Every structure is written in C-alpha cells, then in structure tokens.
Amino acid sequence: MDPVTIETDRLSLRAFTAADVDAVYEACQDEDIQFYTPVPVPYRRADAEKLVGETLPTQWAEDKDYTLGAFRKDTGALVGSYCLTLVSRGVWELGYWAVKEQRGQGFSVEAARALCDWGWAGLDAHRIEWWAMVGNTGSRAVAERLGFTVEGTLRNRGIANDGKPHDWWVGGLLRT
C-alpha cells in the first residue's frame, strides 16, 4: 500500500520524509521515549535516517506496518509517531510516541483516533490492540480516552532498554 495522508482538525498525519529526520532525532532523545519504546539507545541521527529512509517505507510496501507522523497544522511541528502493525488477520496493534513538548494537549488522542478510524475503514480490522509497559501512564490515558478496555497485565512480558524484564498492560478496542 502507498502511504496515505489523514487530516484532522489540528493535525496532518503523513508519511515521514527526509525533511523530518532532525525532528525525529530530537524527539527520540527524550528519556521516556527511550525507556518505554523500542528505539535504539543511544538514539543517533543515523537511526532516524534509517527509520525514515528505509525501515518505514519498506514496512508500508510490505503491508505489515503503517506508520505516520502527526504534524500540527498551525506550526508544522512534529507531534509524534502513530502506527498500526499487523498482528494477525483482522487484528492490528496501535503504537505511538509523542514529542515531549506536544504532550498534554490532546494531540495523541486526535491522531490515534484518526489512525484507528482509517484502520477500521481500510484494513478490515475487527480488533485493535494496545500494549504499554506498566508505568507508562500517559500511553494508558490516551488508550482509555480512545475507548480501549484494559484487559490485563502480563508479567515480565518484555525486556526494556534498561535490560530488565517489565510487566505490560494490554488493551483492546473492538469494531462497533
């Protein structure tokens, strides 16, 4: 599938381009993003270049992971990264991170809702899952505002960038 552009009242969600590398690099210097998401640590500019120039375009072409950057319409600033990743037939996982300076303004809910709506309409999804490491209360708040039901906690589900196993929350949103 070719990348799409999704518009909301305040945001434009679109594929990342080479012009976004610096913004992605700067955002991923945030300690929370480095702890709660699987980005390389330390996060180098070369990591952003590879992500934007190789990894994301390949994932779109392979129809397994659709990542869009969300950008403010008023300033053009990067708000965050939002993706739907294929888990199994009809089941997709919603993932996201938000730029530290853009948090707390409802942008993540707006972007993630738009991406989920696109997924319902175009991906034949019947379930969208959300996963977050226990303690990532910002991610959980976004998921709950989107209507996800927190279905449980998985003990020691994954090893974080600190090298230790951590518990994870899992939630689901069903097609209505």
C-alpha positions in Angstrom: 0.0 0.0 0.0 1.2 3.5 -0.7 1.3 5.9 2.3 -1.8 7.9 3.0 -2.4 11.4 4.4 -5.1 11.8 7.1 -6.3 15.2 8.1 -7.9 16.1 11.5 -9.0 19.5 12.8 -5.5 20.3 14.1 -3.2 17.7 12.6 -1.9 16.3 9.3 -0.8 12.6 9.6 1.5 11.7 6.7 4.5 9.5 5.9 7.8 10.7 7.3 10.2 12.3 4.8 13.9 13.1 4.8 12.9 16.6 5.9 11.7 15.1 9.2 14.9 13.3 10.2 16.1 16.1 12.5 12.7 16.3 14.3 12.6 12.5 14.8 16.1 12.5 16.1 15.4 15.3 18.5 12.1 13.7 19.7 13.9 10.4 20.4 16.4 12.0 22.7 13.6 12.0 25.3 14.3 9.6 28.1 10.6 8.5 28.3 10.6 7.5 24.6 13.9 5.7 25.0 12.6 3.8 28.1 9.0 3.0 27.0 9.5 2.3 23.3 11.9 0.0 21.4 14.1 2.7 19.9 17.9 2.3 19.9 19.7 3.7 22.9 21.6 5.9 22.4 19.4 7.2 19.6 21.7 8.6 16.9 20.9 10.7 13.9 21.8 7.7 11.7 19.0 5.8 13.5 16.5 8.5 12.4 17.8 8.5 8.9 17.5 4.7 8.6 14.0 4.7 10.1 12.7 7.5 7.8 14.6 6.5 4.7 14.5 2.7 4.8 12.5 1.0 7.5 9.2 2.8 7.3 8.9 2.8 3.5 9.7 -0.9 3.4 7.0 -1.6 6.0 4.4 0.3 4.0 5.4 -1.6 0.9 5.1 -4.9 2.7 1.7 -4.1 4.1 2.6 -5.0 7.7 3.2 -1.8 9.5 1.7 1.6 8.7 3.5 4.5 10.4 2.5 8.1 10.0 4.0 11.2 11.6 1.5 13.7 13.1 2.2 17.3 12.4 0.5 20.4 13.7 -1.3 22.4 11.0 -0.7 25.7 12.8 3.1 25.4 13.2 4.2 22.3 11.2 5.8 20.9 14.4 6.1 17.2 14.8 3.6 15.9 17.4 4.5 12.2 17.3 4.6 8.9 15.5 1.5 6.7 15.2 1.3 3.3 13.7 -0.9 0.3 13.1 1.0 -3.0 12.9 -0.5 -6.3 11.7 -0.7 -8.9 14.4 -2.9 -11.5 12.7 -5.8 -11.5 10.3 -8.1 -8.6 11.3 -6.1 -7.7 14.3 -3.8 -4.7 14.4 -1.7 -3.1 17.2 -1.8 0.6 17.7 1.6 2.1 18.7 2.6 5.7 19.3 5.0 8.1 20.9 4.6 11.8 21.4 7.1 14.7 21.4 7.6 15.8 25.0 6.7 19.4 24.2 3.5 18.4 22.5 2.1 16.2 25.3 -1.0 17.1 27.3 -2.8 18.9 24.5 -5.0 16.1 23.2 -2.9 15.6 20.1 -2.2 11.9 20.6 -5.8 11.1 21.1 -6.7 13.0 18.0 -4.0 11.4 15.9 -4.6 7.9 17.2 -8.3 8.1 16.8 -7.9 9.2 13.2 -5.5 6.3 12.5 -7.8 3.8 14.1 -10.8 5.1 12.1 -8.6 4.7 9.0 -7.8 1.1 10.1 -11.5 0.2 10.6 -12.4 1.6 7.2 -9.5 0.3 5.1 -7.8 -2.6 6.8 -10.7 -4.9 7.5 -9.8 -4.7 11.2 -12.1 -6.2 13.8 -9.8 -5.6 16.8 -7.1 -3.1 17.5 -4.7 -3.9 20.4 -2.7 -1.5 22.6 0.3 -2.5 24.7 2.3 -0.4 27.1 4.9 -1.0 29.8 3.3 -0.7 33.2 4.1 2.8 34.4 3.6 4.4 31.1 0.5 6.3 32.4 0.5 8.7 29.5 0.0 6.0 27.0 -2.6 4.3 29.1 -4.5 7.6 29.4 -4.6 8.0 25.7 -5.7 4.4 25.1 -8.5 4.8 27.7 -9.7 8.1 26.2 -9.9 6.2 22.8 -12.2 3.6 24.4 -9.7 0.8 24.8 -10.6 -1.7 27.5 -7.5 -2.6 29.6 -7.7 -6.4 29.5 -4.9 -7.3 31.8 -1.3 -7.1 32.9 1.3 -9.5 31.5 4.1 -10.2 34.0 7.6 -9.8 32.7 6.3 -9.6 29.1 9.3 -7.8 27.7 12.8 -6.6 28.3 13.1 -2.8 28.1 16.1 -0.8 27.1 17.3 -0.9 30.7 17.9 -4.7 30.1 15.3 -5.8 32.7 12.0 -7.5 32.2 8.9 -5.4 32.8 5.2 -6.0 33.2 3.0 -4.8 30.3 -0.6 -3.7 30.1 -2.7 -4.9 27.2 -5.9 -3.5 25.9 -8.3 -4.0 23.1 -10.7 -1.9 21.0 -13.4 -3.8 19.0 -15.1 -2.7 15.8 -18.5 -1.3 16.7 
